């Protein structure tokens, strides 16, 4: 019984003074998402001759973030977005991305969860995370800057990923070839 009470007291003390913030972000279209201060974007470089632009910029038009903070330590952080909210500003490419690359009817959501605690500090730090994509968990490393200013918490980060490592089929077409590298970046201002 003493053991049970000790564990309960420990769990209670860990949850005291921690606060969970759960916030939604969203826009109606690609251009609003592209110019928003709160964003998740992915960039893939085109590999063909630069006669016509081949680079791909994609935006998550809507996403959510849930973060648990105790003092200046982030105990957990999770980002979620629906595959149907990914927009590259070209309907044909969006359809191919959602159906062929992500199989969004079977796997409608992508999540990114921090695997370890991290401190709120403006200095860049590496944070281990797991991306769940197409029903599979993939380890990733995020470069993260985080700081508080008044009633706002700012998180900015990036990661360089590989389509092959994520087991996403190459989205290249005969007319538009892309590299294997995907650069993902994000920025959010969370109300405290």
N, C-alpha and C positions, 0 to 999 in steps of 0.2 A: 504494500500500500504506500509506504514511504517513497518507493521508487516511482510509482505512478504519479504521486503528488509532485515530486521533483521534476519529472519530465513535463508535467502540465505547467508548472511554474516557469520552467525554461522557455517553453513555447509561448506563454503569455508575455514574458519579458522581451522576447524577440519581436513580438508583434506590437508591443507598446511603443509609442512614439514613431512608428513607421506609418507612412501614408501612401495609399494607392491612388494613382492618377490614371484615369482611363479617358482618353480623348479621341474624338473623331476629327478627321480632316477631309476636305473634299471640295471639288470644283466640278463644273458641268462639262468642260471640254478640254482638249489638249492645250490650247493656248493659255487658258486660265491656269492650268496645272503647271505649265512651263514657266509662267511668270510669278507663281505663288512663292511666298517665303517658306511655306511648309510643303515639302515635296519628297517624293521618292522617284528617282529617275534611273534609267539604264541606258548605256551608250555602247554601241557596237560599231567598230570601224569597218567600213567597206574595203574590200581588197582589190577591186577592179580599177582600171585606169580612171583618173579623176575627171573625165570628160563630163559625166553627169554625177551629181552627188549620190554616193552609195552608203554613206554613214547612216546609222539608224539611231534616233533618239526616241526613247519611250518614256512615258510618264504614267504613274499610278494616279488616276484621277481622284480616287477615294482610298483612304487607309485609316487604320486606327493604331494607337499605341497605348499600351498599358505598362505602367512603371511603378515599382514599389521602392520608396526611398525612406531610409532611416538616417537622420542627420545628413551627412554628405556622402552616404554610401547607397548605391543602387543595388538592392537585393535581387531584383528581377526586372527584366524588360522584355517586352514582346511587341512585335509589329505584325499586323495582318492586313492583307489586301486580297480582293477577289481578282482572279485572272481576267474576268470580263471588264474590269476597270483599267486594265493596261491599254494605253493608247499610243500609237506611233504616228498619228495624223494621216494615216492612209488606210482606208477601209479594207482593201484587199490584203494588205500586210497584217492588219489587226486580226482578220479572220484566220489567216494562216498561222499566226502566232498563237492564237487561242486554241484552235482545233489541232493543228499538226504538232506544234511544239509543246503545248501544255495539256492537251486533252482535257480542257476545262470542264466539260460536262461530267467527267468522272472525278476530276481533281479541281474543284472550283476555287480553292484558296491557297495562298502562299503565306507561310509564317516564318518569322525570323526571331529566335529567342537567344538572349545572352545566356551563356553557360556558366559564367562566373560573375562574382560581384565586381563592381568597379566604382571608383570614386568620381565625384563631380569635380572636375578640374579642367581648366582651359587647355592645359598641356595635352598633346596628343598621346593616346594610349591604345594599346592593342587589346581587344576584347574577343575572346573565343565565343562563337555563336553557332547555332544550328539552324539551317534553312530547311524547312519542310516544303518540298516542291514535288509535285506529281506523286504524293503519298510516300516519298522517301526522305529520310533525314540526311542532310549533307553538312559536314563541318565546314565552317567558313571563319575567316578572321576579319574583324572590323577594325579600321582605324577610326578612333572616336575622340571628339572634343566635346566637352560638356561643361556648362557653367550656369550659375544662377545669377540673375540680375533683377532685383526687386521681386515682383510677383511672377516672374517668368523663369522657366528652366529651358535652356537652349541645348539641343543635341544636334551635332553635325558629324557625319561619318561617311566612310566609303569602304568599298571592298572590290578587289579585282577577282573575278571568277572565270571559270572555264565552262563552256557549254558541254564539252565532253564529260568533265567531272560531275556536272549536275545532271548528266544523262538526258540532256535536252537535244533533240534532233537538230542538225544544222539547218537553220532557216533560209539558207541561200537558195536563190533561184537561178535559172540560166542567165538572167539579165542582171542580177544583183547578188554578188558574192560578199560574204562577211567573214571576219576573222573569228577565231574560237574564243577570244577574250571578251568578257562583258564587264564593264565598269558600272557598278551600282553606287549611287550616292544619295544621301538624304539629309534633310534639315527640318527640324521642328522646333516650335516655341510652345511649350506646354504651360498652361495657366496653373499657378500654384495656389 
